[in-house]
Each structure stands twice: as structure tokens, then as C-alpha cells.
Amino acid sequence: MMLRTLSIFLLMVSVQSQVTDDYIARLTQMYGPTKTVATNEARQNPQSRNPVVPPIQARTEDNEDSRCIMSNGQFGECVPYHKCKVYNVNNQNYNIGGLDCLHCEAQADLTCASLYDTCCQLSDIIPSDQPVKLPQPQRAGCGWANPDGVGAQIGGDSNKYTKFAEFPWMVAILNVKPVNDDEPTGLKLLVYIGGGSLIHPSVVLTVAHYVVGNKTLKIRAGEWDTQTTKEIYPYQDRDAASIEIHKDFHAKNLFYNIAVLFLNKPLDLAPNVGVVCLPPPRIPQRANIRCIATGWGKDLFNHDGRYQVTLKKIELPVVAHDDCQAALRKTRLGKHFVLHSSFMCAGGELGKDTCTGDGGAPLSCPIEYEKDRYVQSGIVAWGIGCGADGTPGVYVDVSVVRDWIDDKVIGKGYDPSTYSF
């Protein structure tokens, strides 16, 4: 029977960037009692455990009335910008602009219901069976970003939200669950459990604590705005055929919190689907280098925060290991806390951090002397307060586990040179 899936993302609370009470309790046992006690979001607001992004009905847009009236009084049809020749001249990227935010009441074209549509003259509509492809720079190797995005760029805060396909290695990790436990072959839900990164067309990197014990995982690559399918290039879904967890992963303290997902079939590389580079073994990222963290997680700590439907980004400086440990000792972790060698840190700037729902996502750092090229130095792991008091966030140090990643990738018959530079 063909798997029927109700494409609705149920966002589950992650370890990042709110350290759970259970984890704090374990650390307290190891390093002694803490001096302060922070409020627990999940206790104050139980609904924060399962916030729901609007269902697929909001994405299909099949039942929208596509008829419209153009400024010259002629009848037109509402189509995505890239399907209208007026906005597709010379196959160039274009910025629609005119918005103060994404997904707000204002729209770039007030005659159409969707933010991503324009009222196009009928003779200018590109036929649906004619694919629209924008020419992309020919760049060999991994880690290439698209700083100007690909296709229409719909306004928004460029310091908070990514452009479409800006970081094409970002993926979402989904758990396939039945709507009714009594009908395991019936309708399915796609439950969002965290972020990940593509390091090979068949290999995804994420944190172990999200995927350990999960047997029905799916990944989504090329996603950007979870409320629409009108982007110029579609997202791609793949099943996880197998999962490798680091042999030294410790669920009680999250040491070596790394997992590799091998997909049932390769992804098709496209402008919005690409691979990131990984650092050489045991060469940590330099302190103070400013890197980019991406994700669909919350924008603020506690119940004031909202999950993002559009992929967001935040620029953060790498924090030296000893400096990060000193900062964490000033929190409820206490003065005896020891930051494990498998972790690195970034952030430390007031109000700037990854947050709940960002776990597993990449921390991408610029490669020196190579414009627009990035290496994944970290994986979002955990933190305290989403930067509310300027405490750095904690990430898996990818350089520490690079040899282990290579070993697992080679063991499956894949070539590590795909993510090497």
C-alpha cells in the first residue's frame, strides 16, 4: 500500500537552546548544585512542547482564485513571479521588495492572495510544462552559498531570514508517525524533530539525541518557507535507510552528540540542494570568526518565542573553549562545570543565539580567501536561555568527530572528498 502522508509539521521542543531540567539535574549531580534556577518554558506553557506549523492545506494553494485585474484594466492570472515573463527577463534573480516583514499583511502584489504571486498578463505566463531554470555559477566542490538567493526575493529582514537557497545544505529531520496508533498503515504525520546538514547527496549530519531510537525518519532538503510550495525549485524528501550513532555518545551528558543518516537514494543536487564542507580532523575553528547558524527554531526564549516558518539565520562569533566554559560556570550549571572536549561554542552576544527547535542544524563558517564558501564547524547542540543574558551557545565540534564521520561514510561506500576542501 502506498504510504499516505499528511504533510503537517509538528515542531517538538529541542534541547537547544533551553537546557532541559533532566540535563541540568544530571550536570548538577556531576558538578554540584547551581546557585540560580531559571524558569522552565515547558512547565509554564505546556503547549510549547508541540507547537504546530499550519498544515499542508495552507501550502497547496490549489483552491485559490487565480483570476486578477492588472493595473491597465486587463484580466490576468496570479502566478508565481518566476512563471511570468515580465519578471523572468534574461533569467536573472530579482528582488520584489516593498515589505517590512515576511508573512505579514502587506504583499508585494496586492491583487493576488499569495505573497509569492503576481498578476501576470495571460500572454506572458510561462506554460506549466516548461521548467524555469536560472543560470547558476559553475563552482566545483562543497560549501558554496548563494548570498543573493535564487529567484524572487520577497522583502523581509535580510539580517534575520535567509534568502531562498542561500544555504543549500540545510535540511529538516522529520519523524514519520501514524495519525492513529491503532492504524499504523494509515494516514501519517511528518513530525519535525530538528535540523541537519547535507554532506553528500546520500548523507546527512545531525545530533544523536534527536535520532537515537527513531526508526522511521525522513529528511527534507531544499526547504525554505514551510507555508508555500511556490519557490522556483522544489524541496526533496528522502527516507533514512540507516542511522549511525557515535560509539561514545552519552545520552546523559550529550558527549559526542553526533549522528550520520544514510538516505535510501541520493538527492538531486540543485541550486537549493547542495553539500557543505567539513573541517579537517582536530583543527578547531579559530575564536572570533563570525559564522552563520540557520534553522526554523524559535526567535526568542520562553513563551514569547515563535517557531519560524521561513528559514532564519543568525551571525555569531566563535568563542574559545576556555572562555565558553568560564561563561557557562556563571550560569545555573555552577562553578564546577567542565565543558567536554567534543563541544565548541559560539555567540556570547546579548540577545543573539540559536534557540529551541534549532538543534542539529549547522554552524557554517566562511572559508578564508574563498568568497561565499563555507565549512561546517559546529552542530547546534544545547545552550541556556537563547542568548537572553549573553551566554554562548554550545555546539558539537565537527573537527573532533571528523575521523569518525569519514569512517562511517567510507564504510557505506561513499567518498569523503565530496565534503573536503
Secondary structure, 3 states (H helix, E strand, C coil): CCCCEEEEEEECCCCCCCCCHHHHHHHHHHHCCCCCCCCCHHHHCHHHHCCECCCCHHHHCCCCCCEEECCCCCEEEEEEHHHEHHHCHHHCCEECCCCCCCCCCCCCCCCCCCCCEEEEEHHHECCCCCCCCCCCCCCCCCCECCCCCCCEECCCCCCCECCCCCCCCEEEEEEEEECCCCCCCCCEEEEEEEEEEEEECCEEEECHHHHCCCCCEEEEECCCECCCCCCCCCCEEEEEEEEEECCCCECCCCECCCEEEEECCCCCCECCECCCECCCCCCCCCCCCEEEEEECCECCCHHHCCECCECEEEEEEEECHHHHHHHHHCCCCCCCCCCCCCEEEECCECCECCCCCCCCCEEEEECCCCCCEEEEEEEEEECCHHHCCCCCEEEEECCCCHHHHHHHHHHCCCCHHHHCC
